């Protein structure tokens, strides 16, 4: 059974940090690029960061560049999103997505709230 399980969300003050994890199972993790998306209330889901199968290629949305870092550990079938200098506008549900040649898989999301 394919699963992507996000964790690490929560409530944090502006300027704080969180590290999200996305643990995969049920498919060959190293064969998939991984994306992190987020969706704020009333807004469309947006792509935040992407990482290639080996981790050599990484891309970020302009809104998070310099603050967020995506990484992966293929031995643990896990991808991470380190989020620093968080802002209230980063508040959203964060989702990971595995992107493959024949199939894509989504996690259930984890809530991140940035508020004082």
Protein Blocks (a to p, Z undefined) as FASTA:
>chain_A
ZZdddehiacddehiacddddddehiafklpccddddddehiacddfbdcdfkomaccdd
fklgokaccdddfklopacdddehiafklgccdddddddfkbccddebjaddddZZ
